[in-house]
């Protein structure tokens, strides 16, 4: 009896890895987007203090 082809397992592993990576990138992007208002405020406060 011939061994089964590993192609389906490899495909599932590649798809799973890709989904996991994209999920991690989405989480990081969401976190950064949530902090953007704070970063803008801090930046503007810094500019104001430099101008004084």
N, CA, C and O atoms as a Maestro MAE file, in Angstrom:
{
 s_m_m2io_version
 :::
 2.0.0
}

f_m_ct {
 s_m_title
 :::
 protein
 m_atom[208] {
  # First column is atom index #
  i_m_mmod_type
  r_m_x_coord
  r_m_y_coord
  r_m_z_coord
  i_m_residue_number
  s_m_chain_name
  s_m_pdb_residue_name
  s_m_pdb_atom_name
  i_m_atomic_number
  :::
  1 25 0.840 -1.182 0.000 1 A "UNK " " N  " 7
  2 3 0.000 0.000 0.000 1 A "UNK " " CA " 6
  3 2 0.886 1.248 0.000 1 A "UNK " " C  " 6
  4 15 1.833 1.333 0.782 1 A "UNK " " O  " 8
  5 25 0.588 2.206 -0.863 2 A "UNK " " N  " 7
  6 3 1.386 3.421 -0.991 2 A "UNK " " CA " 6
  7 2 1.020 4.406 0.117 2 A "UNK " " C  " 6
  8 15 -0.145 4.494 0.504 2 A "UNK " " O  " 8
  9 25 2.005 5.146 0.629 3 A "UNK " " N  " 7
  10 3 1.701 6.135 1.672 3 A "UNK " " CA " 6
  11 2 0.839 7.278 1.120 3 A "UNK " " C  " 6
  12 15 0.896 7.588 -0.070 3 A "UNK " " O  " 8
  13 25 0.058 7.886 1.980 4 A "UNK " " N  " 7
  14 3 -0.804 8.999 1.577 4 A "UNK " " CA " 6
  15 2 0.048 10.232 1.279 4 A "UNK " " C  " 6
  16 15 1.117 10.421 1.860 4 A "UNK " " O  " 8
  17 25 -0.432 11.043 0.388 5 A "UNK " " N  " 7
  18 3 0.265 12.271 0.018 5 A "UNK " " CA " 6
  19 2 0.199 13.281 1.167 5 A "UNK " " C  " 6
  20 15 -0.864 13.454 1.765 5 A "UNK " " O  " 8
  21 25 1.310 13.951 1.488 6 A "UNK " " N  " 7
  22 3 1.292 14.938 2.572 6 A "UNK " " CA " 6
  23 2 0.720 16.290 2.141 6 A "UNK " " C  " 6
  24 15 0.660 17.218 2.948 6 A "UNK " " O  " 8
  25 25 0.299 16.412 0.876 7 A "UNK " " N  " 7
  26 3 -0.161 17.705 0.358 7 A "UNK " " CA " 6
  27 2 -1.308 18.316 1.163 7 A "UNK " " C  " 6
  28 15 -1.254 19.511 1.455 7 A "UNK " " O  " 8
  29 25 -2.347 17.555 1.538 8 A "UNK " " N  " 7
  30 3 -3.422 18.194 2.319 8 A "UNK " " CA " 6
  31 2 -2.942 18.727 3.670 8 A "UNK " " C  " 6
  32 15 -3.370 19.802 4.090 8 A "UNK " " O  " 8
  33 25 -2.077 18.009 4.344 9 A "UNK " " N  " 7
  34 3 -1.571 18.460 5.645 9 A "UNK " " CA " 6
  35 2 -0.719 19.720 5.493 9 A "UNK " " C  " 6
  36 15 -0.785 20.631 6.319 9 A "UNK " " O  " 8
  37 25 0.069 19.757 4.444 10 A "UNK " " N  " 7
  38 3 0.907 20.933 4.194 10 A "UNK " " CA " 6
  39 2 0.031 22.136 3.874 10 A "UNK " " C  " 6
  40 15 0.292 23.240 4.353 10 A "UNK " " O  " 8
  41 25 -1.001 21.933 3.071 11 A "UNK " " N  " 7
  42 3 -1.909 23.035 2.722 11 A "UNK " " CA " 6
  43 2 -2.605 23.575 3.960 11 A "UNK " " C  " 6
  44 15 -2.696 24.790 4.137 11 A "UNK " " O  " 8
  45 25 -3.094 22.696 4.814 12 A "UNK " " N  " 7
  46 3 -3.776 23.122 6.027 12 A "UNK " " CA " 6
  47 2 -2.804 23.877 6.937 12 A "UNK " " C  " 6
  48 15 -3.183 24.882 7.539 12 A "UNK " " O  " 8
  49 25 -1.580 23.417 7.044 13 A "UNK " " N  " 7
  50 3 -0.585 24.087 7.884 13 A "UNK " " CA " 6
  51 2 -0.250 25.478 7.348 13 A "UNK " " C  " 6
  52 15 -0.134 26.431 8.119 13 A "UNK " " O  " 8
  53 25 -0.098 25.596 6.038 14 A "UNK " " N  " 7
  54 3 0.211 26.903 5.445 14 A "UNK " " CA " 6
  55 2 -0.946 27.875 5.610 14 A "UNK " " C  " 6
  56 15 -0.732 29.041 5.944 14 A "UNK " " O  " 8
  57 25 -2.152 27.419 5.386 15 A "UNK " " N  " 7
  58 3 -3.321 28.286 5.542 15 A "UNK " " CA " 6
  59 2 -3.472 28.701 7.007 15 A "UNK " " C  " 6
  60 15 -3.735 29.868 7.299 15 A "UNK " " O  " 8
  61 25 -3.307 27.758 7.918 16 A "UNK " " N  " 7
  62 3 -3.407 28.075 9.342 16 A "UNK " " CA " 6
  63 2 -2.355 29.065 9.784 16 A "UNK " " C  " 6
  64 15 -2.645 29.983 10.551 16 A "UNK " " O  " 8
  65 25 -1.135 28.888 9.307 17 A "UNK " " N  " 7
  66 3 -0.052 29.814 9.657 17 A "UNK " " CA " 6
  67 2 -0.328 31.217 9.116 17 A "UNK " " C  " 6
  68 15 -0.079 32.213 9.794 17 A "UNK " " O  " 8
  69 25 -0.841 31.282 7.898 18 A "UNK " " N  " 7
  70 3 -1.156 32.575 7.295 18 A "UNK " " CA " 6
  71 2 -2.255 33.283 8.066 18 A "UNK " " C  " 6
  72 15 -2.162 34.483 8.324 18 A "UNK " " O  " 8
  73 25 -3.290 32.551 8.434 19 A "UNK " " N  " 7
  74 3 -4.384 33.145 9.202 19 A "UNK " " CA " 6
  75 2 -3.880 33.632 10.561 19 A "UNK " " C  " 6
  76 15 -4.264 34.710 11.016 19 A "UNK " " O  " 8
  77 25 -3.040 32.856 11.197 20 A "UNK " " N  " 7
  78 3 -2.487 33.248 12.494 20 A "UNK " " CA " 6
  79 2 -1.636 34.511 12.370 20 A "UNK " " C  " 6
  80 15 -1.745 35.416 13.197 20 A "UNK " " O  " 8
  81 25 -0.802 34.575 11.356 21 A "UNK " " N  " 7
  82 3 0.037 35.753 11.141 21 A "UNK " " CA " 6
  83 2 -0.807 36.991 10.863 21 A "UNK " " C  " 6
  84 15 -0.551 38.056 11.426 21 A "UNK " " O  " 8
  85 25 -1.806 36.859 10.001 22 A "UNK " " N  " 7
  86 3 -2.665 38.003 9.689 22 A "UNK " " CA " 6
  87 2 -3.463 38.444 10.910 22 A "UNK " " C  " 6
  88 15 -3.703 39.637 11.097 22 A "UNK " " O  " 8
  89 25 -3.870 37.503 11.732 23 A "UNK " " N  " 7
  90 3 -4.570 37.855 12.964 23 A "UNK " " CA " 6
  91 2 -3.683 38.639 13.913 23 A "UNK " " C  " 6
  92 15 -4.132 39.604 14.531 23 A "UNK " " O  " 8
  93 25 -2.429 38.232 14.032 24 A "UNK " " N  " 7
  94 3 -1.485 38.950 14.891 24 A "UNK " " CA " 6
  95 2 -1.240 40.365 14.360 24 A "UNK " " C  " 6
  96 15 -1.173 41.318 15.137 24 A "UNK " " O  " 8
  97 25 -1.106 40.502 13.047 25 A "UNK " " N  " 7
  98 3 -0.910 41.833 12.460 25 A "UNK " " CA " 6
  99 2 -2.135 42.714 12.670 25 A "UNK " " C  " 6
  100 15 -1.999 43.910 12.932 25 A "UNK " " O  " 8
  101 25 -3.316 42.144 12.560 26 A "UNK " " N  " 7
  102 3 -4.538 42.907 12.791 26 A "UNK " " CA " 6
  103 2 -4.617 43.379 14.243 26 A "UNK " " C  " 6
  104 15 -5.035 44.506 14.511 26 A "UNK " " O  " 8
  105 25 -4.221 42.532 15.159 27 A "UNK " " N  " 7
  106 3 -4.236 42.903 16.576 27 A "UNK " " CA " 6
  107 2 -3.279 44.056 16.848 27 A "UNK " " C  " 6
  108 15 -3.630 44.999 17.558 27 A "UNK " " O  " 8
  109 25 -2.089 43.989 16.296 28 A "UNK " " N  " 7
  110 3 -1.109 45.070 16.474 28 A "UNK " " CA " 6
  111 2 -1.620 46.358 15.835 28 A "UNK " " C  " 6
  112 15 -1.495 47.432 16.423 28 A "UNK " " O  " 8
  113 25 -2.189 46.262 14.646 29 A "UNK " " N  " 7
  114 3 -2.725 47.442 13.971 29 A "UNK " " CA " 6
  115 2 -3.862 48.076 14.745 29 A "UNK " " C  " 6
  116 15 -3.939 49.301 14.847 29 A "UNK " " O  " 8
  117 25 -4.744 47.257 15.290 30 A "UNK " " N  " 7
  118 3 -5.860 47.769 16.088 30 A "UNK " " CA " 6
  119 2 -5.360 48.473 17.345 30 A "UNK " " C  " 6
  120 15 -5.888 49.517 17.729 30 A "UNK " " O  " 8
  121 25 -4.354 47.907 17.976 31 A "UNK " " N  " 7
  122 3 -3.782 48.516 19.178 31 A "UNK " " CA " 6
  123 2 -3.156 49.868 18.850 31 A "UNK " " C  " 6
  124 15 -3.368 50.844 19.571 31 A "UNK " " O  " 8
  125 25 -2.401 49.927 17.785 32 A "UNK " " N  " 7
  126 3 -1.759 51.187 17.379 32 A "UNK " " CA " 6
  127 2 -2.791 52.228 16.994 32 A "UNK " " C  " 6
  128 15 -2.635 53.402 17.332 32 A "UNK " " O  " 8
  129 25 -3.831 51.828 16.302 33 A "UNK " " N  " 7
  130 3 -4.867 52.775 15.894 33 A "UNK " " CA " 6
  131 2 -5.575 53.348 17.120 33 A "UNK " " C  " 6
  132 15 -5.953 54.520 17.126 33 A "UNK " " O  " 8
  133 25 -5.755 52.538 18.145 34 A "UNK " " N  " 7
  134 3 -6.390 53.007 19.364 34 A "UNK " " CA " 6
  135 2 -5.543 54.011 20.116 34 A "UNK " " C  " 6
  136 15 -6.076 54.834 20.860 34 A "UNK " " O  " 8
  137 25 -4.247 53.959 19.937 35 A "UNK " " N  " 7
  138 3 -3.338 54.867 20.629 35 A "UNK " " CA " 6
  139 2 -3.052 56.133 19.833 35 A "UNK " " C  " 6
  140 15 -2.352 57.015 20.329 35 A "UNK " " O  " 8
  141 25 -3.562 56.247 18.632 36 A "UNK " " N  " 7
  142 3 -3.197 57.375 17.778 36 A "UNK " " CA " 6
  143 2 -3.635 58.712 18.361 36 A "UNK " " C  " 6
  144 15 -2.914 59.702 18.234 36 A "UNK " " O  " 8
  145 25 -4.802 58.758 18.995 37 A "UNK " " N  " 7
  146 3 -5.264 60.021 19.574 37 A "UNK " " CA " 6
  147 2 -4.310 60.482 20.674 37 A "UNK " " C  " 6
  148 15 -3.997 61.669 20.772 37 A "UNK " " O  " 8
  149 25 -3.853 59.553 21.491 38 A "UNK " " N  " 7
  150 3 -2.907 59.892 22.563 38 A "UNK " " CA " 6
  151 2 -1.583 60.375 21.985 38 A "UNK " " C  " 6
  152 15 -0.998 61.336 22.484 38 A "UNK " " O  " 8
  153 25 -1.113 59.708 20.933 39 A "UNK " " N  " 7
  154 3 0.151 60.109 20.322 39 A "UNK " " CA " 6
  155 2 0.058 61.495 19.708 39 A "UNK " " C  " 6
  156 15 0.997 62.283 19.819 39 A "UNK " " O  " 8
  157 25 -1.053 61.804 19.064 40 A "UNK " " N  " 7
  158 3 -1.237 63.133 18.459 40 A "UNK " " CA " 6
  159 2 -1.277 64.196 19.540 40 A "UNK " " C  " 6
  160 15 -0.662 65.252 19.395 40 A "UNK " " O  " 8
  161 25 -1.999 63.927 20.631 41 A "UNK " " N  " 7
  162 3 -2.084 64.897 21.727 41 A "UNK " " CA " 6
  163 2 -0.700 65.160 22.324 41 A "UNK " " C  " 6
  164 15 -0.325 66.309 22.557 41 A "UNK " " O  " 8
  165 25 0.054 64.085 22.568 42 A "UNK " " N  " 7
  166 3 1.398 64.248 23.131 42 A "UNK " " CA " 6
  167 2 2.302 65.029 22.177 42 A "UNK " " C  " 6
  168 15 3.092 65.866 22.612 42 A "UNK " " O  " 8
  169 25 2.184 64.756 20.887 43 A "UNK " " N  " 7
  170 3 2.985 65.454 19.893 43 A "UNK " " CA " 6
  171 2 2.664 66.946 19.894 43 A "UNK " " C  " 6
  172 15 3.567 67.783 19.880 43 A "UNK " " O  " 8
  173 25 1.376 67.270 19.909 44 A "UNK " " N  " 7
  174 3 0.983 68.684 19.897 44 A "UNK " " CA " 6
  175 2 1.389 69.388 21.188 44 A "UNK " " C  " 6
  176 15 1.793 70.550 21.149 44 A "UNK " " O  " 8
  177 25 1.292 68.719 22.313 45 A "UNK " " N  " 7
  178 3 1.745 69.310 23.582 45 A "UNK " " CA " 6
  179 2 3.254 69.563 23.533 45 A "UNK " " C  " 6
  180 15 3.733 70.576 24.043 45 A "UNK " " O  " 8
  181 25 3.993 68.649 22.926 46 A "UNK " " N  " 7
  182 3 5.439 68.832 22.791 46 A "UNK " " CA " 6
  183 2 5.778 70.027 21.923 46 A "UNK " " C  " 6
  184 15 6.667 70.814 22.250 46 A "UNK " " O  " 8
  185 25 5.054 70.160 20.797 47 A "UNK " " N  " 7
  186 3 5.275 71.326 19.939 47 A "UNK " " CA " 6
  187 2 4.951 72.621 20.660 47 A "UNK " " C  " 6
  188 15 5.677 73.607 20.534 47 A "UNK " " O  " 8
  189 25 3.865 72.621 21.411 48 A "UNK " " N  " 7
  190 3 3.479 73.820 22.150 48 A "UNK " " CA " 6
  191 2 4.551 74.197 23.179 48 A "UNK " " C  " 6
  192 15 4.874 75.373 23.348 48 A "UNK " " O  " 8
  193 25 5.092 73.197 23.855 49 A "UNK " " N  " 7
  194 3 6.116 73.505 24.861 49 A "UNK " " CA " 6
  195 2 7.402 73.989 24.223 49 A "UNK " " C  " 6
  196 15 8.118 74.791 24.821 49 A "UNK " " O  " 8
  197 25 7.711 73.528 23.037 50 A "UNK " " N  " 7
  198 3 8.917 73.986 22.347 50 A "UNK " " CA " 6
  199 2 8.748 75.439 21.877 50 A "UNK " " C  " 6
  200 15 9.702 76.216 21.908 50 A "UNK " " O  " 8
  201 25 7.548 75.797 21.448 51 A "UNK " " N  " 7
  202 3 7.282 77.141 20.929 51 A "UNK " " CA " 6
  203 2 7.320 78.203 22.031 51 A "UNK " " C  " 6
  204 15 7.528 79.381 21.742 51 A "UNK " " O  " 8
  205 25 7.122 77.802 23.279 52 A "UNK " " N  " 7
  206 3 7.085 78.789 24.373 52 A "UNK " " CA " 6
  207 2 8.451 79.322 24.700 52 A "UNK " " C  " 6
  208 15 8.591 80.158 25.593 52 A "UNK " " O  " 8
  :::
 }
 m_bond[207] {
  # First column is bond index #
  i_m_from
  i_m_to
  i_m_order
  :::
  1 1 2 1
  2 2 3 1
  3 3 4 2
  4 3 5 1
  5 5 6 1
  6 6 7 1
  7 7 8 2
  8 7 9 1
  9 9 10 1
  10 10 11 1
  11 11 12 2
  12 11 13 1
  13 13 14 1
  14 14 15 1
  15 15 16 2
  16 15 17 1
  17 17 18 1
  18 18 19 1
  19 19 20 2
  20 19 21 1
  21 21 22 1
  22 22 23 1
  23 23 24 2
  24 23 25 1
  25 25 26 1
  26 26 27 1
  27 27 28 2
  28 27 29 1
  29 29 30 1
  30 30 31 1
  31 31 32 2
  32 31 33 1
  33 33 34 1
  34 34 35 1
  35 35 36 2
  36 35 37 1
  37 37 38 1
  38 38 39 1
  39 39 40 2
  40 39 41 1
  41 41 42 1
  42 42 43 1
  43 43 44 2
  44 43 45 1
  45 45 46 1
  46 46 47 1
  47 47 48 2
  48 47 49 1
  49 49 50 1
  50 50 51 1
  51 51 52 2
  52 51 53 1
  53 53 54 1
  54 54 55 1
  55 55 56 2
  56 55 57 1
  57 57 58 1
  58 58 59 1
  59 59 60 2
  60 59 61 1
  61 61 62 1
  62 62 63 1
  63 63 64 2
  64 63 65 1
  65 65 66 1
  66 66 67 1
  67 67 68 2
  68 67 69 1
  69 69 70 1
  70 70 71 1
  71 71 72 2
  72 71 73 1
  73 73 74 1
  74 74 75 1
  75 75 76 2
  76 75 77 1
  77 77 78 1
  78 78 79 1
  79 79 80 2
  80 79 81 1
  81 81 82 1
  82 82 83 1
  83 83 84 2
  84 83 85 1
  85 85 86 1
  86 86 87 1
  87 87 88 2
  88 87 89 1
  89 89 90 1
  90 90 91 1
  91 91 92 2
  92 91 93 1
  93 93 94 1
  94 94 95 1
  95 95 96 2
  96 95 97 1
  97 97 98 1
  98 98 99 1
  99 99 100 2
  100 99 101 1
  101 101 102 1
  102 102 103 1
  103 103 104 2
  104 103 105 1
  105 105 106 1
  106 106 107 1
  107 107 108 2
  108 107 109 1
  109 109 110 1
  110 110 111 1
  111 111 112 2
  112 111 113 1
  113 113 114 1
  114 114 115 1
  115 115 116 2
  116 115 117 1
  117 117 118 1
  118 118 119 1
  119 119 120 2
  120 119 121 1
  121 121 122 1
  122 122 123 1
  123 123 124 2
  124 123 125 1
  125 125 126 1
  126 126 127 1
  127 127 128 2
  128 127 129 1
  129 129 130 1
  130 130 131 1
  131 131 132 2
  132 131 133 1
  133 133 134 1
  134 134 135 1
  135 135 136 2
  136 135 137 1
  137 137 138 1
  138 138 139 1
  139 139 140 2
  140 139 141 1
  141 141 142 1
  142 142 143 1
  143 143 144 2
  144 143 145 1
  145 145 146 1
  146 146 147 1
  147 147 148 2
  148 147 149 1
  149 149 150 1
  150 150 151 1
  151 151 152 2
  152 151 153 1
  153 153 154 1
  154 154 155 1
  155 155 156 2
  156 155 157 1
  157 157 158 1
  158 158 159 1
  159 159 160 2
  160 159 161 1
  161 161 162 1
  162 162 163 1
  163 163 164 2
  164 163 165 1
  165 165 166 1
  166 166 167 1
  167 167 168 2
  168 167 169 1
  169 169 170 1
  170 170 171 1
  171 171 172 2
  172 171 173 1
  173 173 174 1
  174 174 175 1
  175 175 176 2
  176 175 177 1
  177 177 178 1
  178 178 179 1
  179 179 180 2
  180 179 181 1
  181 181 182 1
  182 182 183 1
  183 183 184 2
  184 183 185 1
  185 185 186 1
  186 186 187 1
  187 187 188 2
  188 187 189 1
  189 189 190 1
  190 190 191 1
  191 191 192 2
  192 191 193 1
  193 193 194 1
  194 194 195 1
  195 195 196 2
  196 195 197 1
  197 197 198 1
  198 198 199 1
  199 199 200 2
  200 199 201 1
  201 201 202 1
  202 202 203 1
  203 203 204 2
  204 203 205 1
  205 205 206 1
  206 206 207 1
  207 207 208 2
  :::
 }
}
